[in-house]
């Protein structure tokens, strides 16, 4: 496999910069999607080709089955496995997995993170840049008021009376 991936070493190393993606996984991703991203007009087209685009089936105003599409089975499988492996790391993708998993379930979260990994891979290969992680606390920093409300509601469910006051910061 290493011999076959040697001409694509640059792309493999770029995809390998994503935390939680092992070298072998990066090799499989690059071998399945290639290095010529001009075949896909956008990352969404690549996700649809791979079968990781969310379904959008609606009829008569009623949302019906929203399963993923059929696509490249090898790529889907390896990306979903990588997403499950990422769940235990301290990265942005792990935070996304936990956030979606709490609401929608672990399997749907894995597919959503697999979609994110594929989108990230598309941009890394097309732009020739390394991955920069947003951090495990990205979602907390993005909406601190939402985090505060969620935590207060959780404490109130446990029987505590909570009043939130800002702490003075010493300079």
N, CA, C and O atoms as a DFTB+ gen file, in Angstrom:
684 C
 N C O
     1  1       0.834      -1.193       0.000
     2  2       0.000       0.000       0.000
     3  2       0.871       1.246       0.000
     4  3       0.555       2.229      -0.670
     5  1       1.975       1.208       0.755
     6  2       2.862       2.368       0.809
     7  2       3.460       2.688      -0.560
     8  3       3.639       3.856      -0.905
     9  1       3.774       1.629      -1.350
    10  2       4.312       1.857      -2.693
    11  2       3.299       2.573      -3.576
    12  3       3.647       3.488      -4.323
    13  1       2.043       2.146      -3.482
    14  2       1.000       2.763      -4.296
    15  2       0.735       4.206      -3.872
    16  3       0.395       5.047      -4.705
    17  1       0.888       4.492      -2.585
    18  2       0.601       5.832      -2.070
    19  2       1.794       6.782      -2.180
    20  3       1.660       7.973      -1.900
    21  1       2.954       6.268      -2.582
    22  2       4.147       7.114      -2.646
    23  2       3.970       8.348      -3.534
    24  3       4.409       9.427      -3.136
    25  1       3.349       8.250      -4.719
    26  2       3.158       9.465      -5.529
    27  2       2.207      10.478      -4.876
    28  3       2.220      11.660      -5.220
    29  1       1.394      10.011      -3.946
    30  2       0.409      10.881      -3.291
    31  2       0.808      11.202      -1.854
    32  3      -0.041      11.514      -1.019
    33  1       2.109      11.122      -1.576
    34  2       2.622      11.296      -0.218
    35  2       2.215      12.633       0.400
    36  3       1.879      12.694       1.582
    37  1       2.242      13.695      -0.391
    38  2       1.881      15.022       0.121
    39  2       0.445      15.072       0.609
    40  3       0.168      15.605       1.683
    41  1      -0.469      14.519      -0.177
    42  2      -1.881      14.521       0.203
    43  2      -2.114      13.639       1.429
    44  3      -2.907      13.986       2.305
    45  1      -1.425      12.498       1.490
    46  2      -1.578      11.602       2.641
    47  2      -1.103      12.302       3.914
    48  3      -1.751      12.202       4.956
    49  1       0.022      13.007       3.831
    50  2       0.536      13.707       5.008
    51  2      -0.401      14.832       5.442
    52  3      -0.541      15.081       6.640
    53  1      -1.044      15.513       4.498
    54  2      -1.997      16.571       4.850
    55  2      -3.213      15.999       5.566
    56  3      -3.654      16.553       6.572
    57  1      -3.757      14.902       5.063
    58  2      -4.927      14.293       5.702
    59  2      -4.536      13.690       7.046
    60  3      -5.349      13.643       7.969
    61  1      -3.300      13.233       7.155
    62  2      -2.822      12.643       8.406
    63  2      -2.701      13.682       9.521
    64  3      -2.575      13.309      10.688
    65  1      -2.734      14.978       9.192
    66  2      -2.653      16.011      10.232
    67  2      -3.951      16.155      11.016
    68  3      -3.968      16.793      12.069
    69  1      -5.041      15.569      10.517
    70  2      -6.307      15.608      11.257
    71  2      -6.148      14.703      12.480
    72  3      -5.790      13.534      12.331
    73  1      -6.405      15.219      13.685
    74  2      -6.244      14.381      14.874
    75  2      -7.223      13.209      14.856
    76  3      -8.395      13.366      14.514
    77  1      -6.725      12.045      15.229
    78  2      -7.555      10.850      15.246
    79  2      -7.520      10.073      13.947
    80  3      -8.028       8.953      13.888
    81  1      -6.931      10.641      12.904
    82  2      -6.799       9.950      11.626
    83  2      -5.403       9.351      11.571
    84  3      -4.405      10.072      11.554
    85  1      -5.343       8.036      11.544
    86  2      -4.056       7.343      11.481
    87  2      -3.525       7.382      10.055
    88  3      -4.252       7.712       9.118
    89  1      -2.284       7.051       9.907
    90  2      -1.642       7.076       8.590
    91  2      -2.371       6.154       7.609
    92  3      -2.618       6.544       6.468
    93  1      -2.713       4.950       8.036
    94  2      -3.392       3.998       7.156
    95  2      -4.760       4.544       6.731
    96  3      -5.160       4.389       5.577
    97  1      -5.463       5.172       7.649
    98  2      -6.754       5.768       7.318
    99  2      -6.582       6.888       6.294
   100  3      -7.371       7.005       5.356
   101  1      -5.559       7.701       6.475
   102  2      -5.280       8.780       5.525
   103  2      -4.955       8.214       4.149
   104  3      -5.371       8.771       3.133
   105  1      -4.215       7.110       4.111
   106  2      -3.889       6.475       2.832
   107  2      -5.148       5.978       2.129
   108  3      -5.284       6.122       0.914
   109  1      -6.063       5.397       2.892
   110  2      -7.304       4.892       2.297
   111  2      -8.158       6.051       1.788
   112  3      -8.729       5.970       0.701
   113  1      -8.248       7.126       2.568
   114  2      -9.038       8.285       2.143
   115  2      -8.497       8.843       0.835
   116  3      -9.256       9.091      -0.102
   117  1      -7.188       9.039       0.775
   118  2      -6.583       9.606      -0.439
   119  2      -6.705       8.632      -1.608
   120  3      -6.930       9.058      -2.741
   121  1      -6.561       7.330      -1.350
   122  2      -6.674       6.372      -2.453
   123  2      -8.099       6.316      -3.004
   124  3      -8.286       6.027      -4.185
   125  1      -9.091       6.584      -2.183
   126  2     -10.483       6.551      -2.645
   127  2     -10.904       7.845      -3.337
   128  3     -11.595       7.801      -4.355
   129  1     -10.493       9.011      -2.795
   130  2     -10.960      10.267      -3.396
   131  2      -9.950      10.859      -4.368
   132  3     -10.310      11.700      -5.192
   133  1      -8.698      10.436      -4.287
   134  2      -7.671      10.953      -5.180
   135  2      -7.145      12.303      -4.719
   136  3      -7.487      12.781      -3.637
   137  1      -6.315      12.908      -5.550
   138  2      -5.745      14.213      -5.192
   139  2      -6.274      15.332      -6.079
   140  3      -6.035      16.507      -5.798
   141  1      -6.984      14.987      -7.138
   142  2      -7.537      15.989      -8.046
   143  2      -8.931      16.368      -7.566
   144  3      -9.911      15.695      -7.886
   145  1      -9.013      17.445      -6.800
   146  2     -10.293      17.856      -6.241
   147  2     -11.141      18.636      -7.236
   148  3     -12.266      19.019      -6.917
   149  1     -10.616      18.880      -8.447
   150  2     -11.407      19.592      -9.451
   151  2     -12.540      18.704      -9.985
   152  3     -13.459      19.200     -10.636
   153  1     -12.477      17.394      -9.710
   154  2     -13.564      16.491     -10.108
   155  2     -14.839      16.811      -9.361
   156  3     -15.940      16.572      -9.857
   157  1     -14.685      17.357      -8.152
   158  2     -15.836      17.686      -7.318
   159  2     -15.949      19.207      -7.228
   160  3     -15.013      19.856      -6.761
   161  1     -17.061      19.792      -7.658
   162  2     -17.207      21.248      -7.609
   163  2     -17.121      21.812      -6.187
   164  3     -16.696      22.951      -5.994
   165  1     -17.527      21.008      -5.188
   166  2     -17.477      21.478      -3.805
   167  2     -17.336      20.272      -2.876
   168  3     -17.415      19.121      -3.304
   169  1     -17.128      20.567      -1.606
   170  2     -17.027      19.501      -0.609
   171  2     -18.358      18.768      -0.462
   172  3     -18.386      17.577      -0.154
   173  1     -19.458      19.482      -0.682
   174  2     -20.778      18.859      -0.599
   175  2     -20.957      17.801      -1.696
   176  3     -21.562      16.754      -1.463
   177  1     -20.427      18.083      -2.889
   178  2     -20.500      17.104      -3.974
   179  2     -19.685      15.858      -3.630
   180  3     -20.105      14.737      -3.920
   181  1     -18.526      16.055      -3.014
   182  2     -17.713      14.923      -2.592
   183  2     -18.449      14.094      -1.543
   184  3     -18.437      12.865      -1.601
   185  1     -19.092      14.769      -0.581
   186  2     -19.833      14.058       0.464
   187  2     -20.997      13.267      -0.133
   188  3     -21.286      12.156       0.309
   189  1     -21.658      13.837      -1.130
   190  2     -22.753      13.129      -1.783
   191  2     -22.227      11.914      -2.542
   192  3     -22.847      10.850      -2.521
   193  1     -21.095      12.068      -3.207
   194  2     -20.485      10.953      -3.934
   195  2     -20.101       9.830      -2.978
   196  3     -20.261       8.652      -3.299
   197  1     -19.594      10.197      -1.803
   198  2     -19.167       9.204      -0.816
   199  2     -20.348       8.587      -0.072
   200  3     -20.187       7.569       0.601
   201  1     -21.525       9.186      -0.184
   202  2     -22.693       8.670       0.523
   203  2     -22.792       9.181       1.934
   204  3     -23.418       8.539       2.778
   205  1     -22.187      10.326       2.217
   206  2     -22.232      10.890       3.558
   207  2     -23.054      12.175       3.629
   208  3     -23.076      12.840       4.665
   209  1     -23.725      12.526       2.542
   210  2     -24.577      13.707       2.568
   211  2     -25.896      13.332       3.235
   212  3     -26.445      12.266       2.956
   213  1     -26.405      14.180       4.101
   214  2     -27.669      13.851       4.761
   215  2     -28.816      13.853       3.760
   216  3     -28.858      14.671       2.841
   217  1     -29.744      12.923       3.954
   218  2     -30.913      12.857       3.083
   219  2     -31.853      14.013       3.360
   220  3     -31.856      14.559       4.463
   221  1     -32.641      14.388       2.383
   222  2     -33.573      15.486       2.526
   223  2     -34.853      15.115       1.794
   224  3     -35.182      15.706       0.766
   225  1     -35.569      14.140       2.322
   226  2     -36.757      13.634       1.656
   227  2     -37.986      14.190       2.348
   228  3     -38.248      13.883       3.511
   229  1     -38.739      15.008       1.627
   230  2     -39.928      15.637       2.171
   231  2     -41.032      15.527       1.137
   232  3     -40.806      15.742      -0.054
   233  1     -42.216      15.193       1.596
   234  2     -43.346      15.076       0.685
   235  2     -44.592      15.609       1.377
   236  3     -44.951      15.160       2.465
   237  1     -45.235      16.553       0.748
   238  2     -46.450      17.127       1.316
   239  2     -46.201      17.844       2.623
   240  3     -47.080      17.875       3.485
   241  1     -45.016      18.423       2.793
   242  2     -44.690      19.139       4.017
   243  2     -44.277      18.235       5.166
   244  3     -43.981      18.720       6.258
   245  1     -44.253      16.926       4.935
   246  2     -43.879      15.986       5.985
   247  2     -42.485      15.455       5.705
   248  3     -42.203      14.977       4.606
   249  1     -41.607      15.540       6.710
   250  2     -40.256      15.017       6.554
   251  2     -40.281      13.513       6.741
   252  3     -40.754      13.005       7.757
   253  1     -39.767      12.814       5.751
   254  2     -39.728      11.359       5.787
   255  2     -38.307      10.902       6.083
   256  3     -37.521      11.674       6.631
   257  1     -37.965       9.698       5.744
   258  2     -36.660       9.132       6.060
   259  2     -35.518      10.053       5.622
   260  3     -35.497      10.529       4.487
   261  1     -34.582      10.295       6.521
   262  2     -33.451      11.170       6.200
   263  2     -32.140      10.413       6.304
   264  3     -31.146      10.938       6.807
   265  1     -32.143       9.203       5.836
   266  2     -30.914       8.407       5.850
   267  2     -29.911       8.949       4.850
   268  3     -30.234       9.801       4.023
   269  1     -28.696       8.447       4.936
   270  2     -27.675       8.886       3.991
   271  2     -27.860       8.161       2.668
   272  3     -28.597       7.180       2.566
   273  1     -27.175       8.669       1.670
   274  2     -27.291       8.114       0.330
   275  2     -26.353       6.928       0.157
   276  3     -25.468       6.692       0.980
   277  1     -26.562       6.184      -0.931
   278  2     -25.630       5.117      -1.257
   279  2     -24.408       5.758      -1.891
   280  3     -24.529       6.717      -2.653
   281  1     -23.255       5.241      -1.583
   282  2     -22.032       5.815      -2.130
   283  2     -20.883       4.838      -2.003
   284  3     -21.084       3.624      -2.031
   285  1     -19.695       5.358      -1.865
   286  2     -18.482       4.563      -1.757
   287  2     -18.454       3.887      -0.383
   288  3     -18.209       4.543       0.630
   289  1     -18.706       2.572      -0.353
   290  2     -18.807       1.853       0.916
   291  2     -17.498       1.841       1.691
   292  3     -17.503       1.980       2.914
   293  1     -16.392       1.680       1.003
   294  2     -15.093       1.619       1.681
   295  2     -14.813       2.949       2.385
   296  3     -14.420       2.976       3.551
   297  1     -15.017       4.033       1.669
   298  2     -14.755       5.362       2.237
   299  2     -15.685       5.657       3.400
   300  3     -15.247       6.157       4.436
   301  1     -16.972       5.350       3.236
   302  2     -17.939       5.572       4.321
   303  2     -17.537       4.798       5.574
   304  3     -17.534       5.339       6.679
   305  1     -17.201       3.535       5.384
   306  2     -16.867       2.676       6.518
   307  2     -15.655       3.199       7.267
   308  3     -15.673       3.285       8.495
   309  1     -14.603       3.550       6.541
   310  2     -13.374       3.998       7.201
   311  2     -13.580       5.336       7.898
   312  3     -13.016       5.571       8.967
   313  1     -14.383       6.215       7.305
   314  2     -14.635       7.516       7.930
   315  2     -15.500       7.393       9.180
   316  3     -15.260       8.088      10.167
   317  1     -16.491       6.527       9.148
   318  2     -17.336       6.335      10.330
   319  2     -16.521       5.688      11.454
   320  3     -16.685       6.045      12.621
   321  1     -15.648       4.741      11.110
   322  2     -14.783       4.139      12.130
   323  2     -13.844       5.188      12.723
   324  3     -13.614       5.205      13.932
   325  1     -13.307       6.054      11.881
   326  2     -12.433       7.125      12.371
   327  2     -13.206       8.072      13.285
   328  3     -12.668       8.560      14.279
   329  1     -14.465       8.329      12.947
   330  2     -15.291       9.211      13.778
   331  2     -15.521       8.600      15.158
   332  3     -15.466       9.300      16.168
   333  1     -15.777       7.296      15.197
   334  2     -15.942       6.634      16.497
   335  2     -14.638       6.693      17.296
   336  3     -14.666       6.867      18.514
   337  1     -13.511       6.552      16.626
   338  2     -12.219       6.608      17.316
   339  2     -11.941       8.019      17.828
   340  3     -11.330       8.189      18.884
   341  1     -12.384       9.019      17.090
   342  2     -12.164      10.412      17.490
   343  2     -12.938      10.797      18.745
   344  3     -12.576      11.756      19.427
   345  1     -13.979      10.073      19.048
   346  2     -14.870      10.443      20.149
   347  2     -14.143      10.550      21.487
   348  3     -14.568      11.303      22.363
   349  1     -13.073       9.817      21.650
   350  2     -12.370       9.825      22.942
   351  2     -11.201      10.807      22.989
   352  3     -10.473      10.840      23.980
   353  1     -11.008      11.603      21.943
   354  2      -9.911      12.566      21.941
   355  2     -10.389      13.911      22.476
   356  3     -11.575      14.097      22.748
   357  1      -9.472      14.827      22.619
   358  2      -9.818      16.174      23.074
   359  2      -9.604      17.143      21.920
   360  3      -8.647      17.916      21.895
   361  1     -10.534      17.075      20.958
   362  2     -10.441      17.893      19.759
   363  2     -11.803      18.485      19.430
   364  3     -12.812      18.167      20.059
   365  1     -11.802      19.352      18.432
   366  2     -13.047      19.949      17.945
   367  2     -13.996      18.870      17.434
   368  3     -15.192      18.909      17.721
   369  1     -13.472      17.910      16.681
   370  2     -14.322      16.860      16.123
   371  2     -14.921      15.987      17.216
   372  3     -16.057      15.532      17.080
   373  1     -14.193      15.744      18.287
   374  2     -14.723      14.981      19.410
   375  2     -15.829      15.765      20.115
   376  3     -16.831      15.191      20.543
   377  1     -15.640      17.075      20.231
   378  2     -16.675      17.919      20.827
   379  2     -17.935      17.901      19.960
   380  3     -19.052      17.871      20.477
   381  1     -17.747      17.921      18.652
   382  2     -18.883      17.842      17.736
   383  2     -19.594      16.496      17.894
   384  3     -20.823      16.445      17.907
   385  1     -18.834      15.416      18.013
   386  2     -19.403      14.080      18.195
   387  2     -20.244      14.024      19.470
   388  3     -21.371      13.527      19.454
   389  1     -19.696      14.531      20.568
   390  2     -20.426      14.500      21.838
   391  2     -21.667      15.381      21.792
   392  3     -22.711      15.009      22.327
   393  1     -21.562      16.536      21.163
   394  2     -22.673      17.475      21.077
   395  2     -23.827      16.880      20.268
   396  3     -24.983      16.959      20.685
   397  1     -23.522      16.291      19.126
   398  2     -24.565      15.702      18.293
   399  2     -25.055      14.387      18.904
   400  3     -26.245      14.075      18.855
   401  1     -24.134      13.628      19.475
   402  2     -24.490      12.345      20.070
   403  2     -25.467      12.468      21.221
   404  3     -26.296      11.582      21.427
   405  1     -25.382      13.546      21.968
   406  2     -26.291      13.753      23.090
   407  2     -27.723      13.976      22.603
   408  3     -28.679      13.578      23.269
   409  1     -27.866      14.608      21.450
   410  2     -29.199      14.901      20.931
   411  2     -29.730      13.822      19.996
   412  3     -30.901      13.452      20.084
   413  1     -28.890      13.317      19.107
   414  2     -29.359      12.471      18.015
   415  2     -28.948      11.007      18.127
   416  3     -29.506      10.156      17.434
   417  1     -27.981      10.702      18.991
   418  2     -27.506       9.331      19.122
   419  2     -26.096       9.188      18.570
   420  3     -25.650       9.990      17.748
   421  1     -25.406       8.161      19.032
   422  2     -23.995       7.973      18.688
   423  2     -23.776       7.649      17.215
   424  3     -22.805       8.118      16.621
   425  1     -24.651       6.864      16.621
   426  2     -24.455       6.478      15.224
   427  2     -24.640       7.661      14.285
   428  3     -23.866       7.830      13.343
   429  1     -25.653       8.475      14.532
   430  2     -25.849       9.664      13.699
   431  2     -24.721      10.660      13.905
   432  3     -24.302      11.341      12.970
   433  1     -24.236      10.738      15.133
   434  2     -23.108      11.625      15.403
   435  2     -21.872      11.158      14.651
   436  3     -21.116      11.977      14.131
   437  1     -21.662       9.854      14.589
   438  2     -20.500       9.315      13.870
   439  2     -20.590       9.639      12.379
   440  3     -19.582       9.981      11.761
   441  1     -21.771       9.536      11.804
   442  2     -21.935       9.865      10.385
   443  2     -21.714      11.353      10.161
   444  3     -21.105      11.742       9.165
   445  1     -22.201      12.190      11.072
   446  2     -22.009      13.641      10.940
   447  2     -20.529      14.004      11.043
   448  3     -20.049      14.846      10.285
   449  1     -19.804      13.385      11.966
   450  2     -18.373      13.656      12.108
   451  2     -17.611      13.090      10.908
   452  3     -16.633      13.690      10.460
   453  1     -18.046      11.948      10.387
   454  2     -17.424      11.397       9.182
   455  2     -17.591      12.366       8.016
   456  3     -16.671      12.542       7.217
   457  1     -18.747      12.987       7.918
   458  2     -18.994      14.010       6.892
   459  2     -18.040      15.189       7.092
   460  3     -17.494      15.720       6.125
   461  1     -17.841      15.595       8.342
   462  2     -16.917      16.696       8.637
   463  2     -15.480      16.332       8.277
   464  3     -14.751      17.157       7.725
   465  1     -15.069      15.103       8.585
   466  2     -13.710      14.659       8.262
   467  2     -13.497      14.696       6.750
   468  3     -12.450      15.135       6.275
   469  1     -14.493      14.236       6.001
   470  2     -14.380      14.233       4.548
   471  2     -14.321      15.659       3.998
   472  3     -13.549      15.944       3.082
   473  1     -15.130      16.545       4.554
   474  2     -15.111      17.949       4.139
   475  2     -13.760      18.581       4.446
   476  3     -13.216      19.321       3.627
   477  1     -13.223      18.294       5.616
   478  2     -11.909      18.814       6.003
   479  2     -10.843      18.270       5.054
   480  3      -9.971      19.012       4.603
   481  1     -10.914      16.973       4.753
   482  2      -9.940      16.367       3.836
   483  2      -9.982      17.033       2.468
   484  3      -8.940      17.295       1.867
   485  1     -11.181      17.306       1.982
   486  2     -11.343      17.980       0.684
   487  2     -10.619      19.321       0.692
   488  3      -9.876      19.638      -0.237
   489  1     -10.837      20.104       1.741
   490  2     -10.226      21.437       1.808
   491  2      -8.720      21.365       2.020
   492  3      -7.982      22.185       1.474
   493  1      -8.254      20.394       2.806
   494  2      -6.810      20.255       3.024
   495  2      -6.097      19.918       1.727
   496  3      -5.047      20.483       1.420
   497  1      -6.670      18.995       0.966
   498  2      -6.024      18.579      -0.282
   499  2      -6.120      19.681      -1.338
   500  3      -5.149      19.941      -2.049
   501  1      -7.276      20.326      -1.445
   502  2      -7.429      21.349      -2.490
   503  2      -6.624      22.608      -2.181
   504  3      -6.133      23.263      -3.101
   505  1      -6.481      22.957      -0.906
   506  2      -5.743      24.177      -0.534
   507  2      -4.280      23.910      -0.189
   508  3      -3.494      24.848      -0.058
   509  1      -3.913      22.644      -0.043
   510  2      -2.546      22.249       0.324
   511  2      -2.108      22.889       1.645
   512  3      -1.023      23.465       1.732
   513  1      -2.960      22.785       2.670
   514  2      -2.618      23.287       3.995
   515  2      -2.805      22.190       5.028
   516  3      -3.505      21.207       4.786
   517  1      -2.178      22.364       6.174
   518  2      -2.338      21.397       7.254
   519  2      -3.565      21.764       8.081
   520  3      -4.066      22.886       8.011
   521  1      -4.036      20.804       8.862
   522  2      -5.240      20.984       9.677
   523  2      -4.932      21.819      10.913
   524  3      -3.923      21.607      11.585
   525  1      -5.809      22.763      11.200
   526  2      -5.711      23.568      12.419
   527  2      -6.960      23.307      13.242
   528  3      -8.065      23.661      12.832
   529  1      -6.783      22.685      14.407
   530  2      -7.915      22.309      15.244
   531  2      -8.492      23.543      15.934
   532  3      -7.744      24.403      16.399
   533  1      -9.814      23.631      16.001
   534  2     -10.489      24.753      16.643
   535  2     -10.500      24.616      18.157
   536  3     -10.706      25.605      18.861
   537  1     -10.285      23.424      18.664
   538  2     -10.216      23.211      20.104
   539  2     -11.477      22.562      20.641
   540  3     -12.556      22.678      20.062
   541  1     -11.315      21.879      21.758
   542  2     -12.413      21.141      22.366
   543  2     -13.481      22.078      22.923
   544  3     -14.643      21.687      23.032
   545  1     -13.110      23.301      23.276
   546  2     -14.058      24.249      23.858
   547  2     -14.594      25.255      22.844
   548  3     -15.092      26.314      23.228
   549  1     -14.499      24.939      21.561
   550  2     -14.947      25.845      20.505
   551  2     -16.426      26.189      20.653
   552  3     -16.802      27.358      20.567
   553  1     -17.265      25.182      20.873
   554  2     -18.706      25.417      20.967
   555  2     -19.060      26.180      22.235
   556  3     -20.013      26.960      22.240
   557  1     -18.301      25.963      23.318
   558  2     -18.552      26.717      24.548
   559  2     -18.193      28.189      24.383
   560  3     -18.902      29.064      24.880
   561  1     -17.099      28.460      23.687
   562  2     -16.686      29.847      23.466
   563  2     -17.593      30.564      22.465
   564  3     -17.780      31.779      22.533
   565  1     -18.151      29.789      21.539
   566  2     -18.990      30.379      20.498
   567  2     -20.283      30.941      21.080
   568  3     -20.728      32.018      20.684
   569  1     -20.889      30.209      22.022
   570  2     -22.147      30.650      22.626
   571  2     -22.099      30.453      24.144
   572  3     -22.676      29.495      24.659
   573  1     -21.422      31.343      24.860
   574  2     -21.309      31.163      26.311
   575  2     -22.644      31.286      27.042
   576  3     -22.839      30.640      28.072
   577  1     -23.563      32.103      26.531
   578  2     -24.873      32.249      27.181
   579  2     -25.657      30.935      27.137
   580  3     -26.339      30.585      28.100
   581  1     -25.561      30.220      26.035
   582  2     -26.256      28.942      25.912
   583  2     -25.706      27.934      26.910
   584  3     -26.462      27.173      27.513
   585  1     -24.397      27.930      27.081
   586  2     -23.765      27.019      28.042
   587  2     -24.227      27.353      29.460
   588  3     -24.531      26.466      30.258
   589  1     -24.274      28.653      29.754
   590  2     -24.707      29.091      31.085
   591  2     -26.147      28.644      31.354
   592  3     -26.433      28.108      32.424
   593  1     -27.048      28.856      30.407
   594  2     -28.448      28.460      30.583
   595  2     -28.577      26.951      30.758
   596  3     -29.341      26.481      31.600
   597  1     -27.828      26.194      29.961
   598  2     -27.902      24.736      30.037
   599  2     -27.429      24.234      31.403
   600  3     -28.051      23.352      31.993
   601  1     -26.329      24.797      31.900
   602  2     -25.794      24.352      33.184
   603  2     -26.691      24.760      34.354
   604  3     -26.840      24.005      35.314
   605  1     -27.285      25.949      34.275
   606  2     -28.209      26.390      35.327
   607  2     -29.431      25.475      35.351
   608  3     -29.876      25.058      36.420
   609  1     -29.969      25.166      34.178
   610  2     -31.138      24.283      34.104
   611  2     -30.802      22.909      34.661
   612  3     -31.635      22.286      35.321
   613  1     -29.597      22.434      34.403
   614  2     -29.188      21.121      34.897
   615  2     -29.080      21.115      36.427
   616  3     -29.499      20.158      37.077
   617  1     -28.521      22.180      36.993
   618  2     -28.429      22.271      38.453
   619  2     -29.814      22.389      39.084
   620  3     -30.060      21.817      40.145
   621  1     -30.717      23.122      38.442
   622  2     -32.077      23.251      38.980
   623  2     -32.806      21.915      38.955
   624  3     -33.615      21.634      39.840
   625  1     -32.529      21.090      37.952
   626  2     -33.124      19.755      37.909
   627  2     -32.644      18.897      39.072
   628  3     -33.366      18.021      39.547
   629  1     -31.418      19.155      39.529
   630  2     -30.867      18.407      40.661
   631  2     -31.344      18.945      42.004
   632  3     -31.014      18.383      43.048
   633  1     -32.126      20.039      41.986
   634  2     -32.704      20.564      43.215
   635  2     -31.990      21.767      43.802
   636  3     -32.239      22.118      44.955
   637  1     -31.125      22.400      43.059
   638  2     -30.418      23.581      43.552
   639  2     -31.087      24.839      43.031
   640  3     -31.652      24.861      41.938
   641  1     -31.009      25.891      43.843
   642  2     -31.480      27.198      43.399
   643  2     -30.234      27.986      42.999
   644  3     -29.328      28.184      43.809
   645  1     -30.197      28.433      41.743
   646  2     -28.988      29.029      41.199
   647  2     -29.257      30.463      40.776
   648  3     -30.267      30.766      40.142
   649  1     -28.320      31.344      41.147
   650  2     -28.325      32.712      40.622
   651  2     -26.956      32.937      40.006
   652  3     -25.928      32.704      40.642
   653  1     -26.955      33.384      38.780
   654  2     -25.692      33.583      38.063
   655  2     -25.273      35.035      38.141
   656  3     -26.001      35.934      37.721
   657  1     -24.083      35.249      38.688
   658  2     -23.515      36.580      38.779
   659  2     -22.103      36.523      38.226
   660  3     -21.365      35.576      38.497
   661  1     -21.718      37.541      37.446
   662  2     -20.360      37.521      36.915
   663  2     -19.328      37.722      38.022
   664  3     -19.542      38.505      38.948
   665  1     -18.224      37.018      37.918
   666  2     -17.138      37.116      38.881
   667  2     -16.231      38.261      38.450
   668  3     -15.838      38.331      37.286
   669  1     -15.886      39.179      39.396
   670  2     -14.968      40.270      39.009
   671  2     -13.590      39.711      38.675
   672  3     -13.049      38.868      39.391
   673  1     -13.045      40.196      37.584
   674  2     -11.748      39.724      37.109
   675  2     -10.670      40.651      37.642
   676  3     -10.744      41.867      37.469
   677  1      -9.661      40.066      38.299
   678  2      -8.541      40.852      38.817
   679  2      -7.544      41.100      37.683
   680  3      -7.162      40.176      36.965
   681  1      -7.137      42.342      37.535
   682  2      -6.205      42.693      36.463
   683  2      -4.803      42.780      36.975
   684  3      -3.882      43.066      36.209
